[in-house]
Amino acid sequence: FNHDESLVDVPISDFDSNEDYTTADKTEGFKDDQELVTSVVSDLLRPIYDFDFLSAPASAQYRAFQWLIYEDSLQLTNSYNYLEQNSDIGNWIVQRFSLVAFYYSTTDDTEGGEGGEDVIGWGKGSRWLSGVHECQWQGVTCGTDFGYGTNHIKNAIWDSETKSPSKLNITTKLDLPHHDLKGTIPIDLLALKDLEILILNGNQFSGQIPGWLSEMKSLEALLLENNLFTGSIPKELSFLPNLHQARMAGNLISGEVPQELCKLNLDVLTTDSLGSNPKVKCPCCKNRLT
């Protein structure tokens, strides 16, 4: 597929934060206006979901919210004044929250340490749920900024004088194969509206491939091979205008590939469509490996 090669992994050294930002100069402000901060952040996140996650303490979204407010050492939500003075910080909060909610939705971390270090499938040094920018988390690639120019970001996150973000990075690629991820694909990914590449092959995702993926209009590549997906391939995938590659072989999918998806003439489309009695009928599958 035709992916912009300029969207490359950014070296960790490019994201060194200013240490002063996460020190006590904001702690007092957090204590003073904690309720205001909670209100602002919840208002940012509520439109993503069709349920009140703050009233569902067992949900992954509730856990992510608690982590963002009380545990995140990056402290994006540490001061109401800081939120008010940085109009684009809301985009950053939503992105960070959605990735944390994705982690909690798909990972059994009951015996693991911070950042998934001891969780099966994540390995040492994944950095998830740590205090570094989420663009440094394992499998997360960031590209275009939130309106601070046209170049892909390779500059430092922090402005040393204002102790605020000079550029905010958006997630363009989520690459988490073979991480022992379970459950259905979390709807939290909808918040990553600029995601171009989603690689989740070799996990234990189940249920149907969700039709709401069609709302991720920037998606170019969808790699879901070798999971436990059931049901049929949703025709909604044909609503993705930039999709070039869809790999769905090695699942428990049955039925026929929708004609609407065939008409996209994708560069790569794989399903379990080979053999004399294939599980999936796919007259338009290309570059089939199984």
Disulfide bonds with the S-S distance in Angstrom:
Cys135-Cys142 1.98
Cys262-Cys284 1.96
Cys282-Cys285 1.87
